[in-house]
Every structure is written in structure tokens, then in C-alpha cells.
Amino acid sequence: MDTEYAADIASESMSEGVEGYFWPAEARKVHYMVDGRSLCGKWMILHGHSGLSNTDGGHAMCVGCERKRVARAS
Ligand SMILES: [Zn+2]
């Protein structure tokens, strides 16, 4: 899959309006995803949201994600 195609899918998108905690296998921190993107901007989920959780699972939060998540909530 080329990057242009991936961007199209992300913008279309079936992950719109979906949010939750996400911890990629290769990441040490939990990120908070909104509309398929992490609030810190480092991660993106293209397909669905089956990996999202409504809890941080007790893992350490990504600082960038957590700061923005708190800001949104207030
Ligand atoms: Zn993050």
C-alpha cells in the first residue's frame, strides 16, 4: 500500500468519531487516539478501532497525548 492511498483511507474514514486508548506493540507508552490519530500526532490507525480501549490499562501515558486529552476534557 502506498502512502497516498493510506492517507485517503484515513481521511475517509471509518475511524472518525472514535477515540480511546491505544498501545502499539512497539510503543512503551499508551497513546490516546481520536479519529484514528493519536493526540501527540505520532500514531495513526488506518483500519477500524478494535485495538482501542476505554482505559489506559495501568500503563504509562504518553505525555503529549495525556496533556491534550486533559485539555479537551476541561
Ligand atoms: Zn501519544
N, CA, C, O and the ligand as a Tripos MOL2 file, in Angstrom:
@<TRIPOS>MOLECULE
protein
  297   295    75     0     0
PROTEIN
NO_CHARGES

@<TRIPOS>ATOM
      1 N           0.8520   -1.1960    0.0000 N.3       1 MET1
      2 CA          0.0000    0.0000    0.0000 C.3       1 MET1
      3 C           0.8850    1.2420    0.0000 C.2       1 MET1
      4 O           1.7800    1.3660    0.8370 O.2       1 MET1
      5 N           0.6440    2.1530   -0.9240 N.am      2 ASP2
      6 CA          1.4690    3.3600   -0.8890 C.3       2 ASP2
      7 C           0.8770    4.3940    0.0690 C.2       2 ASP2
      8 O          -0.2810    4.2920    0.4760 O.2       2 ASP2
      9 N           1.6750    5.3680    0.4130 N.am      3 THR3
     10 CA          1.2700    6.3250    1.4480 C.3       3 THR3
     11 C           0.0810    7.1800    1.0340 C.2       3 THR3
     12 O          -0.7600    7.5220    1.8650 O.2       3 THR3
     13 N           0.0100    7.5200   -0.2230 N.am      4 GLU4
     14 CA         -1.0970    8.3480   -0.6870 C.3       4 GLU4
     15 C          -2.4320    7.6410   -0.4610 C.2       4 GLU4
     16 O          -3.4070    8.2310    0.0040 O.2       4 GLU4
     17 N          -2.4350    6.3780   -0.8020 N.am      5 TYR5
     18 CA         -3.6440    5.5750   -0.6180 C.3       5 TYR5
     19 C          -4.0150    5.4760    0.8610 C.2       5 TYR5
     20 O          -5.1870    5.5620    1.2270 O.2       5 TYR5
     21 N          -3.0080    5.2950    1.6920 N.am      6 ALA6
     22 CA         -3.2440    5.2060    3.1270 C.3       6 ALA6
     23 C          -3.8620    6.4910    3.6590 C.2       6 ALA6
     24 O          -4.7590    6.4540    4.5010 O.2       6 ALA6
     25 N          -3.3820    7.6250    3.1680 N.am      7 ALA7
     26 CA         -3.9080    8.9100    3.6180 C.3       7 ALA7
     27 C          -5.3660    9.0600    3.2020 C.2       7 ALA7
     28 O          -6.1730    9.6100    3.9520 O.2       7 ALA7
     29 N          -5.7060    8.5790    2.0220 N.am      8 ASP8
     30 CA         -7.0940    8.6280    1.5590 C.3       8 ASP8
     31 C          -8.0090    7.8700    2.4950 C.2       8 ASP8
     32 O          -9.0700    8.3550    2.8850 O.2       8 ASP8
     33 N          -7.5870    6.6940    2.8410 N.am      9 ILE9
     34 CA         -8.3940    5.8640    3.7320 C.3       9 ILE9
     35 C          -8.5830    6.5570    5.0720 C.2       9 ILE9
     36 O          -9.6800    6.5620    5.6300 O.2       9 ILE9
     37 N          -7.5190    7.1360    5.5790 N.am     10 ALA10
     38 CA         -7.5850    7.7770    6.8860 C.3      10 ALA10
     39 C          -8.5360    8.9570    6.8630 C.2      10 ALA10
     40 O          -9.2390    9.2010    7.8440 O.2      10 ALA10
     41 N          -8.5720    9.6940    5.7650 N.am     11 SER11
     42 CA         -9.4290   10.8600    5.7320 C.3      11 SER11
     43 C         -10.8740   10.4920    5.4630 C.2      11 SER11
     44 O         -11.7780   11.2650    5.7790 O.2      11 SER11
     45 N         -11.1040    9.3320    4.8900 N.am     12 GLU12
     46 CA        -12.4930    8.9950    4.5140 C.3      12 GLU12
     47 C         -13.4480    8.9330    5.6980 C.2      12 GLU12
     48 O         -14.4700    9.5780    5.4640 O.2      12 GLU12
     49 N         -13.4340    8.4440    6.7090 N.am     13 SER13
     50 CA        -12.6970    7.4300    7.4180 C.3      13 SER13
     51 C         -13.6350    6.6880    8.3290 C.2      13 SER13
     52 O         -14.5730    7.2610    8.8850 O.2      13 SER13
     53 N         -13.3810    5.4400    8.4730 N.am     14 MET14
     54 CA        -14.2480    4.6740    9.3570 C.3      14 MET14
     55 C         -13.8520    4.8360   10.8170 C.2      14 MET14
     56 O         -14.5560    4.3790   11.7170 O.2      14 MET14
     57 N         -12.7420    5.4770   11.0360 N.am     15 SER15
     58 CA        -12.3720    5.6840   12.4370 C.3      15 SER15
     59 C         -12.8070    7.0600   12.9330 C.2      15 SER15
     60 O         -12.5090    7.4240   14.0710 O.2      15 SER15
     61 N         -13.4920    7.8110   12.1180 N.am     16 GLU16
     62 CA        -13.9410    9.1410   12.5260 C.3      16 GLU16
     63 C         -14.8940    9.0530   13.7190 C.2      16 GLU16
     64 O         -15.7790    8.1980   13.7750 O.2      16 GLU16
     65 N         -14.6860    9.9510   14.6530 N.am     17 GLY17
     66 CA        -15.5610    9.9730   15.8180 C.3      17 GLY17
     67 C         -15.2270    8.9350   16.8670 C.2      17 GLY17
     68 O         -15.8550    8.8730   17.9240 O.2      17 GLY17
     69 N         -14.2350    8.1250   16.5630 N.am     18 VAL18
     70 CA        -13.8650    7.0720   17.5030 C.3      18 VAL18
     71 C         -12.6490    7.5080   18.3010 C.2      18 VAL18
     72 O         -11.6980    8.0570   17.7450 O.2      18 VAL18
     73 N         -12.6780    7.2700   19.5660 N.am     19 GLU19
     74 CA        -11.4980    7.5770   20.3540 C.3      19 GLU19
     75 C         -11.3000    6.5780   21.4690 C.2      19 GLU19
     76 O         -12.2320    5.8890   21.8850 O.2      19 GLU19
     77 N         -10.0770    6.5100   21.9450 N.am     20 GLY20
     78 CA         -9.7860    5.5910   23.0190 C.3      20 GLY20
     79 C          -8.2870    5.4330   23.2010 C.2      20 GLY20
     80 O          -7.4890    5.9860   22.4440 O.2      20 GLY20
     81 N          -7.9280    4.6780   24.2050 N.am     21 TYR21
     82 CA         -6.5150    4.4440   24.4870 C.3      21 TYR21
     83 C          -5.9710    3.3700   23.5610 C.2      21 TYR21
     84 O          -6.6770    2.4420   23.1650 O.2      21 TYR21
     85 N          -4.7220    3.5190   23.2340 N.am     22 PHE22
     86 CA         -4.0950    2.6170   22.2800 C.3      22 PHE22
     87 C          -2.6430    2.4270   22.6550 C.2      22 PHE22
     88 O          -1.9150    3.3990   22.8560 O.2      22 PHE22
     89 N          -2.2200    1.1860   22.7490 N.am     23 TRP23
     90 CA         -0.7840    0.9830   22.9570 C.3      23 TRP23
     91 C          -0.2370    0.0040   21.9400 C.2      23 TRP23
     92 O          -0.4400   -1.2070   22.0310 O.2      23 TRP23
     93 N           0.4660    0.5700   20.9650 N.am     24 PRO24
     94 CA          1.0890   -0.2520   19.9300 C.3      24 PRO24
     95 C           2.1080   -1.1820   20.5550 C.2      24 PRO24
     96 O           2.7330   -0.8450   21.5610 O.2      24 PRO24
     97 N           2.2760   -2.3420   19.9640 N.am     25 ALA25
     98 CA          3.2220   -3.3160   20.4970 C.3      25 ALA25
     99 C           4.6190   -2.7350   20.6100 C.2      25 ALA25
    100 O           5.3710   -3.0740   21.5230 O.2      25 ALA25
    101 N           4.9630   -1.8560   19.6750 N.am     26 GLU26
    102 CA          6.3180   -1.3130   19.6540 C.3      26 GLU26
    103 C           6.4840   -0.0500   20.4970 C.2      26 GLU26
    104 O           7.5650    0.5370   20.5420 O.2      26 GLU26
    105 N           5.4120    0.3590   21.1590 N.am     27 ALA27
    106 CA          5.4960    1.5690   21.9830 C.3      27 ALA27
    107 C           5.5110    1.1970   23.4600 C.2      27 ALA27
    108 O           4.9470    0.1820   23.8690 O.2      27 ALA27
    109 N           6.1580    2.0300   24.2380 N.am     28 ARG28
    110 CA          6.1920    1.7660   25.6780 C.3      28 ARG28
    111 C           5.1020    2.5220   26.4090 C.2      28 ARG28
    112 O           4.7830    2.2230   27.5600 O.2      28 ARG28
    113 N           4.5330    3.5100   25.7230 N.am     29 LYS29
    114 CA          3.5310    4.3490   26.3590 C.3      29 LYS29
    115 C           2.1680    4.1490   25.7230 C.2      29 LYS29
    116 O           2.0490    3.7300   24.5720 O.2      29 LYS29
    117 N           1.1550    4.4560   26.4960 N.am     30 VAL30
    118 CA         -0.2100    4.4170   25.9830 C.3      30 VAL30
    119 C          -0.5170    5.7560   25.3210 C.2      30 VAL30
    120 O          -0.2490    6.8160   25.8860 O.2      30 VAL30
    121 N          -1.0730    5.6970   24.1370 N.am     31 HIS31
    122 CA         -1.4520    6.9200   23.4240 C.3      31 HIS31
    123 C          -2.9630    7.0200   23.3820 C.2      31 HIS31
    124 O          -3.6700    6.0180   23.4890 O.2      31 HIS31
    125 N          -3.4480    8.2390   23.2240 N.am     32 TYR32
    126 CA         -4.8920    8.4390   23.1540 C.3      32 TYR32
    127 C          -5.2670    8.8150   21.7270 C.2      32 TYR32
    128 O          -4.8220    9.8370   21.2030 O.2      32 TYR32
    129 N          -6.0880    7.9810   21.1080 N.am     33 MET33
    130 CA         -6.4270    8.1390   19.7080 C.3      33 MET33
    131 C          -7.7660    8.8350   19.5460 C.2      33 MET33
    132 O          -8.7290    8.5230   20.2480 O.2      33 MET33
    133 N          -7.8220    9.7810   18.6150 N.am     34 VAL34
    134 CA         -9.0800   10.4320   18.2580 C.3      34 VAL34
    135 C          -9.1540   10.4580   16.7440 C.2      34 VAL34
    136 O          -8.2310   10.9200   16.0740 O.2      34 VAL34
    137 N         -10.2630    9.9550   16.2090 N.am     35 ASP35
    138 CA        -10.4310    9.8870   14.7560 C.3      35 ASP35
    139 C          -9.2590    9.2040   14.0680 C.2      35 ASP35
    140 O          -8.8410    9.6100   12.9830 O.2      35 ASP35
    141 N          -8.7330    8.1660   14.7050 N.am     36 GLY36
    142 CA         -7.6880    7.3790   14.0810 C.3      36 GLY36
    143 C          -6.2770    7.9160   14.2610 C.2      36 GLY36
    144 O          -5.3160    7.3030   13.7960 O.2      36 GLY36
    145 N          -6.1420    9.0610   14.9360 N.am     37 ARG37
    146 CA         -4.8130    9.6160   15.1630 C.3      37 ARG37
    147 C          -4.5720    9.8120   16.6500 C.2      37 ARG37
    148 O          -5.5000   10.0770   17.4150 O.2      37 ARG37
    149 N          -3.3230    9.6780   17.0450 N.am     38 SER38
    150 CA         -3.0130    9.9520   18.4440 C.3      38 SER38
    151 C          -2.9590   11.4640   18.6420 C.2      38 SER38
    152 O          -2.6110   12.2090   17.7250 O.2      38 SER38
    153 N          -3.3000   11.8990   19.8240 N.am     39 LEU39
    154 CA         -3.2810   13.3340   20.1170 C.3      39 LEU39
    155 C          -1.8810   13.9140   19.9920 C.2      39 LEU39
    156 O          -1.7310   15.0940   19.6740 O.2      39 LEU39
    157 N          -0.8610   13.1110   20.2330 N.am     40 CYS40
    158 CA          0.5120   13.5910   20.1150 C.3      40 CYS40
    159 C           0.9600   13.6340   18.6510 C.2      40 CYS40
    160 O           2.0050   14.2000   18.3320 O.2      40 CYS40
    161 N           0.1610   13.0320   17.7670 N.am     41 GLY41
    162 CA          0.4560   13.0910   16.3370 C.3      41 GLY41
    163 C           1.4400   12.0470   15.8380 C.2      41 GLY41
    164 O           1.8080   12.0570   14.6630 O.2      41 GLY41
    165 N           1.8710   11.1490   16.7100 N.am     42 LYS42
    166 CA          2.9000   10.1910   16.3070 C.3      42 LYS42
    167 C           2.3320    8.8890   15.7740 C.2      42 LYS42
    168 O           3.0370    8.1290   15.1100 O.2      42 LYS42
    169 N           1.0610    8.6250   16.0580 N.am     43 TRP43
    170 CA          0.4860    7.3440   15.6890 C.3      43 TRP43
    171 C          -0.7940    7.5280   14.9030 C.2      43 TRP43
    172 O          -1.5130    8.5120   15.0720 O.2      43 TRP43
    173 N          -1.0650    6.5610   14.0400 N.am     44 MET44
    174 CA         -2.2810    6.6080   13.2540 C.3      44 MET44
    175 C          -2.8000    5.1860   13.0750 C.2      44 MET44
    176 O          -2.0320    4.2530   12.8370 O.2      44 MET44
    177 N          -4.0920    5.0420   13.1940 N.am     45 ILE45
    178 CA         -4.7020    3.7430   12.9390 C.3      45 ILE45
    179 C          -5.5280    3.8670   11.6750 C.2      45 ILE45
    180 O          -6.4090    4.7220   11.5830 O.2      45 ILE45
    181 N          -5.2480    3.0250   10.7090 N.am     46 LEU46
    182 CA         -5.9620    3.1340    9.4400 C.3      46 LEU46
    183 C          -7.2330    2.3120    9.4130 C.2      46 LEU46
    184 O          -8.2400    2.7290    8.8410 O.2      46 LEU46
    185 N          -7.1880    1.1820   10.0120 N.am     47 HIS47
    186 CA         -8.3180    0.2760    9.8700 C.3      47 HIS47
    187 C          -9.0210    0.0330   11.1880 C.2      47 HIS47
    188 O          -8.5080   -0.6550   12.0700 O.2      47 HIS47
    189 N         -10.1910    0.6050   11.3020 N.am     48 GLY48
    190 CA        -11.0110    0.2720   12.4570 C.3      48 GLY48
    191 C         -10.3960    0.7240   13.7570 C.2      48 GLY48
    192 O          -9.5110    1.5790   13.7910 O.2      48 GLY48
    193 N         -10.8770    0.1440   14.8030 N.am     49 HIS49
    194 CA        -10.5080    0.6380   16.1160 C.3      49 HIS49
    195 C         -10.5890   -0.4780   17.1270 C.2      49 HIS49
    196 O         -10.8230   -0.2420   18.3120 O.2      49 HIS49
    197 N         -10.3980   -1.6830   16.6620 N.am     50 SER50
    198 CA        -10.5210   -2.8190   17.5580 C.3      50 SER50
    199 C          -9.4460   -2.8100   18.6290 C.2      50 SER50
    200 O          -9.5870   -3.4550   19.6680 O.2      50 SER50
    201 N          -8.3620   -2.0690   18.3720 N.am     51 GLY51
    202 CA         -7.2780   -2.0410   19.3430 C.3      51 GLY51
    203 C          -7.4710   -0.9960   20.4190 C.2      51 GLY51
    204 O          -6.6650   -0.9000   21.3450 O.2      51 GLY51
    205 N          -8.5300   -0.2110   20.3070 N.am     52 LEU52
    206 CA         -8.7230    0.8640   21.2760 C.3      52 LEU52
    207 C          -9.4010    0.3600   22.5390 C.2      52 LEU52
    208 O         -10.2280   -0.5510   22.5120 O.2      52 LEU52
    209 N          -9.0210    0.9840   23.6440 N.am     53 SER53
    210 CA         -9.5800    0.6190   24.9250 C.3      53 SER53
    211 C         -10.1080    1.8760   25.6010 C.2      53 SER53
    212 O          -9.6510    2.9820   25.3120 O.2      53 SER53
    213 N         -11.0660    1.7050   26.4970 N.am     54 ASN54
    214 CA        -11.5520    2.8880   27.2180 C.3      54 ASN54
    215 C         -10.8220    3.0720   28.5460 C.2      54 ASN54
    216 O         -11.2240    3.8800   29.3840 O.2      54 ASN54
    217 N          -9.7710    2.3270   28.7180 N.am     55 THR55
    218 CA         -8.9290    2.5020   29.9030 C.3      55 THR55
    219 C          -7.4620    2.4960   29.4830 C.2      55 THR55
    220 O          -7.1090    1.9580   28.4330 O.2      55 THR55
    221 N          -6.6260    3.0900   30.3000 N.am     56 ASP56
    222 CA         -5.1990    3.0800   29.9650 C.3      56 ASP56
    223 C          -4.5290    1.7730   30.3760 C.2      56 ASP56
    224 O          -3.3340    1.5830   30.1500 O.2      56 ASP56
    225 N          -5.2880    0.8940   30.9690 N.am     57 GLY57
    226 CA         -4.7760   -0.4250   31.3130 C.3      57 GLY57
    227 C          -3.6690   -0.4060   32.3620 C.2      57 GLY57
    228 O          -2.9860   -1.4090   32.5720 O.2      57 GLY57
    229 N          -3.4970    0.7350   33.0150 N.am     58 GLY58
    230 CA         -2.4780    0.8380   34.0490 C.3      58 GLY58
    231 C          -1.0890    1.1120   33.4900 C.2      58 GLY58
    232 O          -0.1120    1.1610   34.2370 O.2      58 GLY58
    233 N          -1.0030    1.2930   32.1550 N.am     59 HIS59
    234 CA          0.2830    1.5990   31.5340 C.3      59 HIS59
    235 C           0.5770    3.0920   31.6550 C.2      59 HIS59
    236 O          -0.3200    3.8920   31.9230 O.2      59 HIS59
    237 N           1.8240    3.4490   31.4580 N.am     60 ALA60
    238 CA          2.2070    4.8690   31.4830 C.3      60 ALA60
    239 C           1.6630    5.5660   30.2470 C.2      60 ALA60
    240 O           1.7380    5.0340   29.1390 O.2      60 ALA60
    241 N           1.1180    6.7510   30.4410 N.am     61 MET61
    242 CA          0.5700    7.5210   29.3260 C.3      61 MET61
    243 C           1.6660    8.2860   28.6010 C.2      61 MET61
    244 O           2.6230    8.7610   29.2130 O.2      61 MET61
    245 N           1.5100    8.3950   27.2980 N.am     62 CYS62
    246 CA          2.3170    9.3220   26.5080 C.3      62 CYS62
    247 C           2.0390   10.7330   27.0190 C.2      62 CYS62
    248 O           0.8800   11.1290   27.1460 O.2      62 CYS62
    249 N           3.0740   11.4810   27.3080 N.am     63 VAL63
    250 CA          2.8940   12.8070   27.8950 C.3      63 VAL63
    251 C           2.1200   13.7400   26.9640 C.2      63 VAL63
    252 O           1.2280   14.4640   27.4070 O.2      63 VAL63
    253 N           2.4580   13.7220   25.6920 N.am     64 GLY64
    254 CA          1.7830   14.5900   24.7280 C.3      64 GLY64
    255 C           0.3060   14.2720   24.6150 C.2      64 GLY64
    256 O          -0.5280   15.1770   24.5820 O.2      64 GLY64
    257 N          -0.0180   12.9960   24.5560 N.am     65 CYS65
    258 CA         -1.4180   12.5740   24.4660 C.3      65 CYS65
    259 C          -2.1840   12.9550   25.7290 C.2      65 CYS65
    260 O          -3.2920   13.4860   25.6610 O.2      65 CYS65
    261 N          -1.5920   12.6840   26.8530 N.am     66 GLU66
    262 CA         -2.2870   12.9150   28.1000 C.3      66 GLU66
    263 C          -2.5730   14.4070   28.3040 C.2      66 GLU66
    264 O          -3.6530   14.7820   28.7600 O.2      66 GLU66
    265 N          -1.6100   15.2380   27.9680 N.am     67 ARG67
    266 CA         -1.7790   16.6770   28.1400 C.3      67 ARG67
    267 C          -2.9530   17.1700   27.2890 C.2      67 ARG67
    268 O          -3.7840   17.9450   27.7610 O.2      67 ARG67
    269 N          -3.0150   16.7240   26.0490 N.am     68 LYS68
    270 CA         -4.0930   17.1800   25.1660 C.3      68 LYS68
    271 C          -5.4300   16.5750   25.5510 C.2      68 LYS68
    272 O          -6.4700   17.2220   25.4270 O.2      68 LYS68
    273 N          -5.4030   15.3480   26.0150 N.am     69 ARG69
    274 CA         -6.6450   14.6970   26.4220 C.3      69 ARG69
    275 C          -7.2710   15.4580   27.5910 C.2      69 ARG69
    276 O          -8.4780   15.7010   27.6150 O.2      69 ARG69
    277 N          -6.4410   15.8230   28.5460 N.am     70 VAL70
    278 CA         -6.9200   16.5660   29.7100 C.3      70 VAL70
    279 C          -7.4430   17.9380   29.2810 C.2      70 VAL70
    280 O          -8.4630   18.4120   29.7820 O.2      70 VAL70
    281 N          -6.7300   18.5630   28.3470 N.am     71 ALA71
    282 CA         -7.1380   19.8910   27.8690 C.3      71 ALA71
    283 C          -8.5010   19.8120   27.1760 C.2      71 ALA71
    284 O          -9.3340   20.7030   27.3410 O.2      71 ALA71
    285 N          -8.7260   18.7580   26.4110 N.am     72 ARG72
    286 CA        -10.0010   18.6000   25.7110 C.3      72 ARG72
    287 C         -11.1390   18.4010   26.7050 C.2      72 ARG72
    288 O         -12.2520   18.8920   26.5140 O.2      72 ARG72
    289 N         -10.8340   17.6750   27.7580 N.am     73 ALA73
    290 CA        -11.8860   17.2890   28.7040 C.3      73 ALA73
    291 C         -12.3300   18.4570   29.5700 C.2      73 ALA73
    292 O         -13.4200   18.4300   30.1400 O.2      73 ALA73
    293 N         -11.4990   19.4730   29.6700 N.am     74 SER74
    294 CA        -11.8350   20.5750   30.5640 C.3      74 SER74
    295 C         -12.5820   21.6920   29.8340 C.2      74 SER74
    296 O         -12.9400   22.6980   30.4460 O.2      74 SER74
    297 ZN          0.9530    9.9390   22.2440 Zn       75 ZN75
@<TRIPOS>BOND
     1     1     2 1
     2     2     3 1
     3     3     4 2
     4     3     5 am
     5     5     6 1
     6     6     7 1
     7     7     8 2
     8     7     9 am
     9     9    10 1
    10    10    11 1
    11    11    12 2
    12    11    13 am
    13    13    14 1
    14    14    15 1
    15    15    16 2
    16    15    17 am
    17    17    18 1
    18    18    19 1
    19    19    20 2
    20    19    21 am
    21    21    22 1
    22    22    23 1
    23    23    24 2
    24    23    25 am
    25    25    26 1
    26    26    27 1
    27    27    28 2
    28    27    29 am
    29    29    30 1
    30    30    31 1
    31    31    32 2
    32    31    33 am
    33    33    34 1
    34    34    35 1
    35    35    36 2
    36    35    37 am
    37    37    38 1
    38    38    39 1
    39    39    40 2
    40    39    41 am
    41    41    42 1
    42    42    43 1
    43    43    44 2
    44    43    45 am
    45    45    46 1
    46    46    47 1
    47    47    48 2
    48    47    49 am
    49    49    50 1
    50    50    51 1
    51    51    52 2
    52    51    53 am
    53    53    54 1
    54    54    55 1
    55    55    56 2
    56    55    57 am
    57    57    58 1
    58    58    59 1
    59    59    60 2
    60    59    61 am
    61    61    62 1
    62    62    63 1
    63    63    64 2
    64    63    65 am
    65    65    66 1
    66    66    67 1
    67    67    68 2
    68    67    69 am
    69    69    70 1
    70    70    71 1
    71    71    72 2
    72    71    73 am
    73    73    74 1
    74    74    75 1
    75    75    76 2
    76    75    77 am
    77    77    78 1
    78    78    79 1
    79    79    80 2
    80    79    81 am
    81    81    82 1
    82    82    83 1
    83    83    84 2
    84    83    85 am
    85    85    86 1
    86    86    87 1
    87    87    88 2
    88    87    89 am
    89    89    90 1
    90    90    91 1
    91    91    92 2
    92    91    93 am
    93    93    94 1
    94    94    95 1
    95    95    96 2
    96    95    97 am
    97    97    98 1
    98    98    99 1
    99    99   100 2
   100    99   101 am
   101   101   102 1
   102   102   103 1
   103   103   104 2
   104   103   105 am
   105   105   106 1
   106   106   107 1
   107   107   108 2
   108   107   109 am
   109   109   110 1
   110   110   111 1
   111   111   112 2
   112   111   113 am
   113   113   114 1
   114   114   115 1
   115   115   116 2
   116   115   117 am
   117   117   118 1
   118   118   119 1
   119   119   120 2
   120   119   121 am
   121   121   122 1
   122   122   123 1
   123   123   124 2
   124   123   125 am
   125   125   126 1
   126   126   127 1
   127   127   128 2
   128   127   129 am
   129   129   130 1
   130   130   131 1
   131   131   132 2
   132   131   133 am
   133   133   134 1
   134   134   135 1
   135   135   136 2
   136   135   137 am
   137   137   138 1
   138   138   139 1
   139   139   140 2
   140   139   141 am
   141   141   142 1
   142   142   143 1
   143   143   144 2
   144   143   145 am
   145   145   146 1
   146   146   147 1
   147   147   148 2
   148   147   149 am
   149   149   150 1
   150   150   151 1
   151   151   152 2
   152   151   153 am
   153   153   154 1
   154   154   155 1
   155   155   156 2
   156   155   157 am
   157   157   158 1
   158   158   159 1
   159   159   160 2
   160   159   161 am
   161   161   162 1
   162   162   163 1
   163   163   164 2
   164   163   165 am
   165   165   166 1
   166   166   167 1
   167   167   168 2
   168   167   169 am
   169   169   170 1
   170   170   171 1
   171   171   172 2
   172   171   173 am
   173   173   174 1
   174   174   175 1
   175   175   176 2
   176   175   177 am
   177   177   178 1
   178   178   179 1
   179   179   180 2
   180   179   181 am
   181   181   182 1
   182   182   183 1
   183   183   184 2
   184   183   185 am
   185   185   186 1
   186   186   187 1
   187   187   188 2
   188   187   189 am
   189   189   190 1
   190   190   191 1
   191   191   192 2
   192   191   193 am
   193   193   194 1
   194   194   195 1
   195   195   196 2
   196   195   197 am
   197   197   198 1
   198   198   199 1
   199   199   200 2
   200   199   201 am
   201   201   202 1
   202   202   203 1
   203   203   204 2
   204   203   205 am
   205   205   206 1
   206   206   207 1
   207   207   208 2
   208   207   209 am
   209   209   210 1
   210   210   211 1
   211   211   212 2
   212   211   213 am
   213   213   214 1
   214   214   215 1
   215   215   216 2
   216   215   217 am
   217   217   218 1
   218   218   219 1
   219   219   220 2
   220   219   221 am
   221   221   222 1
   222   222   223 1
   223   223   224 2
   224   223   225 am
   225   225   226 1
   226   226   227 1
   227   227   228 2
   228   227   229 am
   229   229   230 1
   230   230   231 1
   231   231   232 2
   232   231   233 am
   233   233   234 1
   234   234   235 1
   235   235   236 2
   236   235   237 am
   237   237   238 1
   238   238   239 1
   239   239   240 2
   240   239   241 am
   241   241   242 1
   242   242   243 1
   243   243   244 2
   244   243   245 am
   245   245   246 1
   246   246   247 1
   247   247   248 2
   248   247   249 am
   249   249   250 1
   250   250   251 1
   251   251   252 2
   252   251   253 am
   253   253   254 1
   254   254   255 1
   255   255   256 2
   256   255   257 am
   257   257   258 1
   258   258   259 1
   259   259   260 2
   260   259   261 am
   261   261   262 1
   262   262   263 1
   263   263   264 2
   264   263   265 am
   265   265   266 1
   266   266   267 1
   267   267   268 2
   268   267   269 am
   269   269   270 1
   270   270   271 1
   271   271   272 2
   272   271   273 am
   273   273   274 1
   274   274   275 1
   275   275   276 2
   276   275   277 am
   277   277   278 1
   278   278   279 1
   279   279   280 2
   280   279   281 am
   281   281   282 1
   282   282   283 1
   283   283   284 2
   284   283   285 am
   285   285   286 1
   286   286   287 1
   287   287   288 2
   288   287   289 am
   289   289   290 1
   290   290   291 1
   291   291   292 2
   292   291   293 am
   293   293   294 1
   294   294   295 1
   295   295   296 2
@<TRIPOS>SUBSTRUCTURE
     1 MET1         2 RESIDUE 1 A MET
     2 ASP2         6 RESIDUE 1 A ASP
     3 THR3        10 RESIDUE 1 A THR
     4 GLU4        14 RESIDUE 1 A GLU
     5 TYR5        18 RESIDUE 1 A TYR
     6 ALA6        22 RESIDUE 1 A ALA
     7 ALA7        26 RESIDUE 1 A ALA
     8 ASP8        30 RESIDUE 1 A ASP
     9 ILE9        34 RESIDUE 1 A ILE
    10 ALA10       38 RESIDUE 1 A ALA
    11 SER11       42 RESIDUE 1 A SER
    12 GLU12       46 RESIDUE 1 A GLU
    13 SER13       50 RESIDUE 1 A SER
    14 MET14       54 RESIDUE 1 A MET
    15 SER15       58 RESIDUE 1 A SER
    16 GLU16       62 RESIDUE 1 A GLU
    17 GLY17       66 RESIDUE 1 A GLY
    18 VAL18       70 RESIDUE 1 A VAL
    19 GLU19       74 RESIDUE 1 A GLU
    20 GLY20       78 RESIDUE 1 A GLY
    21 TYR21       82 RESIDUE 1 A TYR
    22 PHE22       86 RESIDUE 1 A PHE
    23 TRP23       90 RESIDUE 1 A TRP
    24 PRO24       94 RESIDUE 1 A PRO
    25 ALA25       98 RESIDUE 1 A ALA
    26 GLU26      102 RESIDUE 1 A GLU
    27 ALA27      106 RESIDUE 1 A ALA
    28 ARG28      110 RESIDUE 1 A ARG
    29 LYS29      114 RESIDUE 1 A LYS
    30 VAL30      118 RESIDUE 1 A VAL
    31 HIS31      122 RESIDUE 1 A HIS
    32 TYR32      126 RESIDUE 1 A TYR
    33 MET33      130 RESIDUE 1 A MET
    34 VAL34      134 RESIDUE 1 A VAL
    35 ASP35      138 RESIDUE 1 A ASP
    36 GLY36      142 RESIDUE 1 A GLY
    37 ARG37      146 RESIDUE 1 A ARG
    38 SER38      150 RESIDUE 1 A SER
    39 LEU39      154 RESIDUE 1 A LEU
    40 CYS40      158 RESIDUE 1 A CYS
    41 GLY41      162 RESIDUE 1 A GLY
    42 LYS42      166 RESIDUE 1 A LYS
    43 TRP43      170 RESIDUE 1 A TRP
    44 MET44      174 RESIDUE 1 A MET
    45 ILE45      178 RESIDUE 1 A ILE
    46 LEU46      182 RESIDUE 1 A LEU
    47 HIS47      186 RESIDUE 1 A HIS
    48 GLY48      190 RESIDUE 1 A GLY
    49 HIS49      194 RESIDUE 1 A HIS
    50 SER50      198 RESIDUE 1 A SER
    51 GLY51      202 RESIDUE 1 A GLY
    52 LEU52      206 RESIDUE 1 A LEU
    53 SER53      210 RESIDUE 1 A SER
    54 ASN54      214 RESIDUE 1 A ASN
    55 THR55      218 RESIDUE 1 A THR
    56 ASP56      222 RESIDUE 1 A ASP
    57 GLY57      226 RESIDUE 1 A GLY
    58 GLY58      230 RESIDUE 1 A GLY
    59 HIS59      234 RESIDUE 1 A HIS
    60 ALA60      238 RESIDUE 1 A ALA
    61 MET61      242 RESIDUE 1 A MET
    62 CYS62      246 RESIDUE 1 A CYS
    63 VAL63      250 RESIDUE 1 A VAL
    64 GLY64      254 RESIDUE 1 A GLY
    65 CYS65      258 RESIDUE 1 A CYS
    66 GLU66      262 RESIDUE 1 A GLU
    67 ARG67      266 RESIDUE 1 A ARG
    68 LYS68      270 RESIDUE 1 A LYS
    69 ARG69      274 RESIDUE 1 A ARG
    70 VAL70      278 RESIDUE 1 A VAL
    71 ALA71      282 RESIDUE 1 A ALA
    72 ARG72      286 RESIDUE 1 A ARG
    73 ALA73      290 RESIDUE 1 A ALA
    74 SER74      294 RESIDUE 1 A SER
    75 ZN75       297 GROUP 0 **** ****
